[in-house]
Amino acid sequence: MRCAIYVRSTPAGASKEQQRTMCSTFVNEMSFTISKTYFDEFPKRDSYNQMMAEIDDWDVCVFYSADRIHSSSKDFCHWSVALKKNHRNFAIVSDDVHTLVSNSRQIFDVLEATLACDNALIQERTSAGMKKVSSIGRKIGKPPYGYDSKYKLTGKPEDKGVLVVNDSQADIVRIIFACWEQRMSKNEIAKHLRDNNILTKAGKSEWASSTVRGIIDNKLLYEGKYMDEQGNEVKYDWEPII
């Protein structure tokens, strides 16, 4: 098996020579072949990048400790998943941990599961944060059709998430809801807008029924209201359109 030895010296910990010796000893004990040894001096990672670019030239990456590869456990998990996808292995000689035997493949599974849990937690926190912002009367993301961002107009931090009515677009929003009340279908409304050369938020005349549906489904916002954390309807601080 072809081995890439990676050595990275840092202000603290094992010296470059100690790392190289321990990695070479491991390779010899496993009766493997050293394909290439890569050296980096903290904080540079040029050799690491070269090693990953030359991943086709080796089968297993051998290094002294996990923090030689990445100081962040999350980044190390990402790296290990990338190795697994490329059918490559790794060996941490200071901890006698490697993925070179069948039962050791579980290490990859554990690292992959850890990363999945971290990602799920981040998504959960992001979603909770988005809901929290919405529940205190601020609109996250791009302004919906009919509104502009007040922050973009003023540049004041306190105006982030605050909307102002775009008069020309607001008229179109009112037309859309008027058509809907007259029992026109979303496809019919979209065709009506196209036939009258009315522009979308992106400045295009190609209205789709899904765009019309998004506006109609967002009726509460256009009424100037939102649901707080207790499920109560609360008025936004800005002007409603309908």
Kinemage of the C-alpha trace (Angstrom):
@kinemage 1
@onewidth
@group {chain A} dominant
@subgroup {mainchain}
@vectorlist {calphas} color= white
{ca met a 1} P 0.000 0.000 0.000
{ca arg a 2} L 1.290 3.460 -0.941
{ca cys a 3} L 1.611 5.876 1.957
{ca ala a 4} L 1.799 9.649 2.067
{ca ile a 5} L 3.432 10.829 5.274
{ca tyr a 6} L 2.345 14.270 6.382
{ca val a 7} L 4.469 16.193 8.887
{ca arg a 8} L 3.614 19.643 10.160
{ca ser a 9} L 5.690 21.397 12.780
{ca thr a 10} L 3.997 23.752 15.235
{ca pro a 11} L 5.285 25.906 18.118
{ca ala a 12} L 4.235 23.187 20.587
{ca gly a 13} L 4.197 19.400 20.405
{ca ala a 14} L 6.350 16.820 18.703
{ca ser a 15} L 9.161 18.056 16.497
{ca lys a 16} L 9.240 17.544 12.770
{ca glu a 17} L 11.835 14.791 13.098
{ca gln a 18} L 9.902 12.994 15.853
{ca gln a 19} L 6.777 13.013 13.726
{ca arg a 20} L 8.601 11.736 10.671
{ca thr a 21} L 10.296 8.947 12.640
{ca met a 22} L 7.066 7.703 14.225
{ca cys a 23} L 5.226 7.798 10.891
{ca ser a 24} L 8.043 5.939 9.116
{ca thr a 25} L 8.116 3.301 11.867
{ca phe a 26} L 4.381 2.727 11.460
{ca val a 27} L 4.729 2.352 7.680
{ca asn a 28} L 7.583 -0.155 8.101
{ca glu a 29} L 5.655 -2.199 10.677
{ca met a 30} L 2.713 -2.395 8.263
{ca ser a 31} L 5.087 -3.367 5.412
{ca phe a 32} L 3.781 -0.492 3.321
{ca thr a 33} L 5.656 1.765 0.920
{ca ile a 34} L 6.322 5.464 1.439
{ca ser a 35} L 5.115 7.220 -1.678
{ca lys a 36} L 6.104 10.720 -0.540
{ca thr a 37} L 6.690 12.707 2.636
{ca tyr a 38} L 5.150 16.166 2.864
{ca phe a 39} L 6.491 18.831 5.252
{ca asp a 40} L 4.828 22.038 6.408
{ca glu a 41} L 5.955 24.724 8.839
{ca phe a 42} L 3.185 26.375 10.861
{ca pro a 43} L 1.136 28.289 9.759
{ca lys a 44} L 1.730 27.318 6.114
{ca arg a 45} L -0.152 24.436 4.495
{ca asp a 46} L 1.306 24.423 0.991
{ca ser a 47} L 2.510 20.820 1.241
{ca tyr a 48} L -0.844 19.696 2.633
{ca asn a 49} L -2.585 21.232 -0.378
{ca gln a 50} L -0.103 19.554 -2.688
{ca met a 51} L -0.677 16.211 -0.970
{ca met a 52} L -4.431 16.482 -1.474
{ca ala a 53} L -3.913 17.487 -5.101
{ca glu a 54} L -1.815 14.327 -5.521
{ca ile a 55} L -4.361 12.056 -3.828
{ca asp a 56} L -4.205 9.617 -6.746
{ca asp a 57} L -0.578 8.890 -5.874
{ca trp a 58} L -1.233 7.391 -2.439
{ca asp a 59} L -3.636 5.047 -0.647
{ca val a 60} L -3.261 6.092 2.971
{ca cys a 61} L -2.250 9.328 4.686
{ca val a 62} L -0.062 8.757 7.750
{ca phe a 63} L 0.401 11.545 10.298
{ca tyr a 64} L 1.357 12.041 13.929
{ca ser a 65} L -1.882 13.487 15.360
{ca ala a 66} L -5.246 14.745 14.086
{ca asp a 67} L -4.362 18.374 14.737
{ca arg a 68} L -1.515 18.086 12.206
{ca ile a 69} L -4.224 17.795 9.543
{ca his a 70} L -6.851 20.152 10.982
{ca ser a 71} L -7.047 21.904 14.342
{ca ser a 72} L -10.862 21.935 14.100
{ca ser a 73} L -12.617 18.618 14.736
{ca lys a 74} L -15.349 19.630 12.286
{ca asp a 75} L -12.786 20.302 9.550
{ca phe a 76} L -11.143 16.955 10.305
{ca cys a 77} L -14.520 15.235 9.891
{ca his a 78} L -14.998 16.985 6.544
{ca trp a 79} L -11.532 15.827 5.488
{ca ser a 80} L -12.162 12.231 6.524
{ca val a 81} L -15.429 12.155 4.575
{ca ala a 82} L -13.549 13.423 1.509
{ca leu a 83} L -11.016 10.597 1.956
{ca lys a 84} L -13.775 8.018 2.206
{ca lys a 85} L -15.361 9.249 -1.031
{ca asn a 86} L -11.980 8.872 -2.738
{ca his a 87} L -11.441 5.389 -1.260
{ca arg a 88} L -8.438 6.557 0.752
{ca asn a 89} L -7.470 5.772 4.349
{ca phe a 90} L -5.684 7.543 7.181
{ca ala a 91} L -3.551 6.565 10.168
{ca ile a 92} L -2.971 8.608 13.336
{ca val a 93} L 0.179 7.081 14.774
{ca ser a 94} L 0.188 8.842 18.174
{ca asp a 95} L -3.251 7.378 18.987
{ca asp a 96} L -2.788 4.089 17.094
{ca val a 97} L -6.002 4.831 15.190
{ca his a 98} L -6.326 3.933 11.527
{ca thr a 99} L -8.846 2.791 8.931
{ca leu a 100} L -6.757 0.012 7.423
{ca val a 101} L -8.644 -3.040 8.709
{ca ser a 102} L -12.302 -3.968 8.208
{ca asn a 103} L -13.566 -3.118 11.693
{ca ser a 104} L -11.672 0.171 11.674
{ca arg a 105} L -13.882 1.322 8.800
{ca gln a 106} L -16.400 2.121 11.534
{ca ile a 107} L -14.217 5.135 12.309
{ca phe a 108} L -15.292 6.684 9.020
{ca asp a 109} L -18.917 6.008 9.893
{ca val a 110} L -18.539 7.664 13.299
{ca leu a 111} L -16.829 10.733 11.820
{ca glu a 112} L -19.454 10.988 9.084
{ca ala a 113} L -22.268 10.696 11.640
{ca thr a 114} L -20.614 13.357 13.810
{ca leu a 115} L -20.469 15.725 10.858
{ca ala a 116} L -24.112 15.021 9.982
{ca cys a 117} L -25.153 15.797 13.563
{ca asp a 118} L -23.166 19.053 13.510
{ca asn a 119} L -24.776 20.083 10.230
{ca ala a 120} L -28.256 19.233 11.513
{ca leu a 121} L -27.632 21.280 14.652
{ca ile a 122} L -26.446 24.263 12.599
{ca gln a 123} L -29.539 24.051 10.377
{ca glu a 124} L -31.787 23.828 13.433
{ca arg a 125} L -30.184 26.869 15.022
{ca thr a 126} L -30.347 28.809 11.751
{ca ser a 127} L -34.004 27.946 11.303
{ca ala a 128} L -34.754 28.937 14.902
{ca gly a 129} L -32.892 32.206 14.377
{ca met a 130} L -34.870 32.949 11.222
{ca lys a 131} L -38.150 32.278 12.999
{ca lys a 132} L -37.049 34.470 15.896
{ca val a 133} L -36.280 37.389 13.573
{ca ser a 134} L -39.652 36.967 11.875
{ca ser a 135} L -41.445 36.813 15.201
{ca ile a 136} L -40.145 40.220 16.301
{ca gly a 137} L -41.437 42.043 13.251
{ca arg a 138} L -38.511 41.903 10.856
{ca lys a 139} L -38.402 40.347 7.384
{ca ile a 140} L -35.339 38.265 6.606
{ca gly a 141} L -34.094 37.574 3.107
{ca lys a 142} L -34.900 39.465 -0.067
{ca pro a 143} L -37.862 41.878 0.015
{ca pro a 144} L -40.988 40.332 -1.519
{ca tyr a 145} L -42.582 41.775 -4.638
{ca gly a 146} L -44.213 45.073 -3.701
{ca tyr a 147} L -41.617 46.044 -1.117
{ca asp a 148} L -38.049 47.355 -0.966
{ca ser a 149} L -35.471 47.091 1.813
{ca lys a 150} L -35.374 50.189 4.011
{ca tyr a 151} L -31.824 49.303 5.075
{ca lys a 152} L -30.717 49.337 1.439
{ca leu a 153} L -32.116 52.841 1.114
{ca thr a 154} L -30.785 54.291 4.390
{ca gly a 155} L -27.792 52.110 5.301
{ca lys a 156} L -28.788 52.318 8.960
{ca pro a 157} L -28.312 49.108 10.982
{ca glu a 158} L -31.610 49.645 12.817
{ca asp a 159} L -33.417 49.435 9.451
{ca lys a 160} L -32.294 45.879 8.720
{ca gly a 161} L -35.322 43.688 8.055
{ca val a 162} L -37.638 46.684 7.687
{ca leu a 163} L -39.623 47.036 4.452
{ca val a 164} L -40.943 50.054 2.575
{ca val a 165} L -43.680 49.962 -0.062
{ca asn a 166} L -42.611 50.061 -3.689
{ca asp a 167} L -45.543 52.025 -5.093
{ca ser a 168} L -45.445 50.743 -8.679
{ca gln a 169} L -45.116 47.119 -7.584
{ca ala a 170} L -47.736 47.571 -4.875
{ca asp a 171} L -50.294 48.465 -7.556
{ca ile a 172} L -49.547 45.169 -9.293
{ca val a 173} L -49.955 43.263 -6.022
{ca arg a 174} L -53.404 44.818 -5.617
{ca ile a 175} L -54.271 43.821 -9.187
{ca ile a 176} L -53.187 40.237 -8.503
{ca phe a 177} L -55.391 39.960 -5.420
{ca ala a 178} L -58.288 41.637 -7.240
{ca cys a 179} L -57.997 39.077 -10.043
{ca trp a 180} L -57.837 36.266 -7.492
{ca glu a 181} L -61.003 37.531 -5.815
{ca gln a 182} L -62.666 37.449 -9.242
{ca arg a 183} L -61.843 33.726 -9.314
{ca met a 184} L -59.195 33.958 -12.005
{ca ser a 185} L -56.736 31.064 -11.834
{ca lys a 186} L -53.059 31.651 -11.087
{ca asn a 187} L -52.222 30.721 -14.692
{ca glu a 188} L -54.767 33.239 -15.950
{ca ile a 189} L -53.368 35.948 -13.697
{ca ala a 190} L -49.815 35.214 -14.868
{ca lys a 191} L -50.967 35.416 -18.515
{ca his a 192} L -52.757 38.707 -17.791
{ca leu a 193} L -49.537 40.170 -16.369
{ca arg a 194} L -47.486 38.923 -19.320
{ca asp a 195} L -49.980 40.276 -21.845
{ca asn a 196} L -49.736 43.711 -20.223
{ca asn a 197} L -45.916 43.685 -20.155
{ca ile a 198} L -45.793 43.994 -16.376
{ca leu a 199} L -42.326 43.270 -15.004
{ca thr a 200} L -41.395 40.852 -12.239
{ca lys a 201} L -39.101 41.701 -9.310
{ca ala a 202} L -36.182 40.669 -11.504
{ca gly a 203} L -37.277 43.056 -14.237
{ca lys a 204} L -38.574 40.338 -16.570
{ca ser a 205} L -41.949 40.075 -18.268
{ca glu a 206} L -42.142 36.280 -17.998
{ca trp a 207} L -44.524 35.792 -15.093
{ca ala a 208} L -45.005 32.198 -13.940
{ca ser a 209} L -48.014 30.846 -12.097
{ca ser a 210} L -45.682 29.834 -9.248
{ca thr a 211} L -44.667 33.495 -8.813
{ca val a 212} L -48.317 34.519 -8.631
{ca arg a 213} L -48.977 31.706 -6.160
{ca gly a 214} L -46.106 32.924 -3.953
{ca ile a 215} L -47.688 36.370 -3.740
{ca ile a 216} L -51.196 35.037 -3.043
{ca asp a 217} L -49.923 32.592 -0.410
{ca asn a 218} L -48.168 35.519 1.278
{ca lys a 219} L -51.420 37.418 1.798
{ca leu a 220} L -50.846 37.911 5.522
{ca leu a 221} L -47.608 39.792 4.857
{ca tyr a 222} L -49.278 42.038 2.289
{ca glu a 223} L -51.924 42.788 4.901
{ca gly a 224} L -49.067 44.036 7.069
{ca lys a 225} L -49.284 41.226 9.617
{ca tyr a 226} L -47.222 38.307 10.926
{ca met a 227} L -47.584 35.524 13.487
{ca asp a 228} L -45.618 35.934 16.712
{ca glu a 229} L -44.140 33.065 18.751
{ca gln a 230} L -47.449 32.572 20.552
{ca gly a 231} L -49.354 32.268 17.271
{ca asn a 232} L -50.979 35.683 17.509
{ca glu a 233} L -51.427 38.023 14.560
{ca val a 234} L -49.311 41.153 15.017
{ca lys a 235} L -49.012 44.195 12.766
{ca tyr a 236} L -45.717 45.087 11.151
{ca asp a 237} L -44.354 48.574 11.704
{ca trp a 238} L -44.540 49.297 7.986
{ca glu a 239} L -47.440 50.030 5.666
{ca pro a 240} L -49.597 47.187 4.332
{ca ile a 241} L -50.351 46.924 0.622
{ca ile a 242} L -53.805 45.367 0.753
